[in-house]
Every structure is written in C-alpha cells, then in structure tokens.
Amino acid sequence: MARAGKLELAEALALGPGWRPACYALLHAPDPEILFGRLRLRYAILMQMLFDGRLGFPGGFVDSQDSSLEDRLNRGLLEQLGEAAAAFRVERPDCRSSHAGSDAKSLTLEQLSAVESSATGAKDHGLEVLGLVRVPLYTLRDGVGGLPIFLENCFIGAAREQLLDTLHDLGVVETGAFSGLQIPVRLRHPSVDSGNLR
C-alpha cells in the first residue's frame, strides 16, 4: 500500500492494480489588476464548483481507452471547460505534484479569461461542473476576508493542499501561513474523492 499524501510522479504511476489514476489541472495566469484600488491580485487561479458542492480542479479519472494521463486530462479539460481549453495542452513537464497526479498549467490572462467564457458551453457544465470561481489571492483588513475564508470551503480530495502548494511555489503565500484555520471535516467517499485513487 502506498503512503498517504504527496508522491513522486514515478511512484504514483507505479501504484499498480487496484488503483485508478486521476489527473487534475490547476490553471493560473499572471494578473496585474488591482482590486478596490489597493489589493494587487498577482495571479488568477481557476477552481470549479463540482456537482456535490465541493471545490476542485478540472480533470478526472483516467479511462483505459486513454493512451496517457496527459491525453485523459486534456480530454477532461475540453469536456469541463469548453473549446477554449483546446488553445493549450497540459504535458508531463507541467506536473507539479502527485497525490497521485495533478498538474499546474500557466496560461496568459487572455487564455484564462477565454476558458471562463467558454465554460458555460462545455459538455459537463450544469452536470458534473456547476461553475468556475477565481481564487481570491488577497486578505482583507479584517484578516479573514479573501483567501483565509475561501480556504474554509469544502474541497474535494487533495485540492486544498494542491492549491496551497502552488500558491507557495508561486510566492503568493509562505509555508504554514494558513495552518491555524478551522477547516471543516470532510466526508470522504472513494467513488468521488479525487485524493483517493483506490
């Protein structure tokens, strides 16, 4: 049995029978905008509200007909985000972490905005995916509004941890910056939990 938590990609790919890989993409773009005339946004990061009310990233389980994890992920992006996802392709070098298998793809702000615009016409919109949200990458003066309260939402699988890892990698937050938050207990169910591949 593989250890829980973060895995190296090769380790995740070698899990063997009984494990069904899932791939998800964290799409982000530099964003120079200023909110309320004082809060630099720095990046735009997309997440989606899933059919069960939890937040996650676009992607899904890998089917046996897919020739590679990347093929499945890119097919899933088209189904969940619409035709604008055809303007880019997530490849193996985009892999940032495995819990077993998630990718981060840097886009231009124009590409990210096109994804937002086309998502309502995607095959899975209104079914598997209820809509897209941008992650608020700021903290309001009260110390709660913005990213801290956003992180209190219910996330599917390892999505919250993957988001925080990426924010750390991008230099948006320091490691452990949100360790004191009261995170709601998640009910885990293997058939819908993206963090459990078994």
C-alpha positions, -999 to +999 in steps of 0.1 A: +000+000+000+014+034-010+019+060+017-007+087+021-001+123+009+023+136-017+040+112-040+066+115-067+051+111-102+070+078-109+058+065-075+022+074-084+024+058-118+038+025-103+009+020-078-003-009-099-036-029-099-064-017-076-055+020-081-073+042-107-053+073-115-070+107-117-054+139-132-064+175-124-051+208-137-047+239-117-049+267-143-033+300-134-022+332-151-004+364-140-030+391-133-018+427-129-052+440-118-057+460-086-089+452-065-106+481-047-077+504-058-053+488-033-051+450-034-027+435-061-042+403-075-009+389-089-024+357-103-058+344-114-064+308-104-095+289-115-113+263-095-147+248-102-177+241-081-185+204-085-218+186-086-215+177-049-209+213-038-172+209-032-144+229-049-118+212-071-098+215-103-108+204-138-099+169-147-109+134-136-103+097-135-082+082-163-101+057-185-085+026-200-090+040-236-067+069-229-032+064-242-017+086-215-025+106-184-020+137-204-045+126-230-071+120-204-065+153-186-067+173-219-099+154-229-114+162-195-104+199-198-123+201-231-154+184-216-154+205-185-141+239-197-152+240-233-135+248-266-111+274-251-092+246-235-081+234-270-059+265-271-033+248-248-023+214-238-011+201-204+020+180-208+042+159-184+066+188-177+036+207-163+032+182-134+038+199-101+027+173-076+012+139-072-014+128-047-012+107-073-014+130-103-022+168-105-008+194-129-005+231-129-006+250-162+004+286-166-017+305-191-019+340-203-047+361-187-064+362-221-064+323-223-077+320-187-105+346-195-114+326-226-117+294-205-140+312-181-161+325-210-164+291-228-170+270-197-208+276-197-209+259-232-189+229-221-204+194-223-203+189-185-215+224-175-245+222-152-240+184-147-206+175-133-194+211-131-217+238-117-194+267-125-159+283-122-146+305-095-114+326-092-094+320-060-092+353-041-054+358-036-056+386-010-066+391+026-089+419+036-081+442+065-101+421+089-076+393+084-104+369+074-120+380+041-104+368+009-081+338+008-084+329+045-122+324+044-120+309+009-098+281+024-126+273+048-147+259+020-151+222+014-126+209-012-126+176-029-097+152-021-063+169-020-074+201-039-069+224-009-034+211-003-025+213-040-038+249-041-017+259-011+014+241-025+010+260-058+005+293-040+037+287-021+055+278-053+043+310-070+054+330-040+019+341-031+019+326+005+045+314+029+045+277+040+022+273+070+006+307+066-029+293+069-022+264+093-044+278+121-076+278+101-105+258+113-111+236+083-144+217+082-143+179+084-146+163+050-167+133+044-146+111+022-161+087-003-138+068-026-161+070-057-160+108-058-129+118-038-101+129-062-075+124-035-082+087-031-074+067-062-085+034-048 
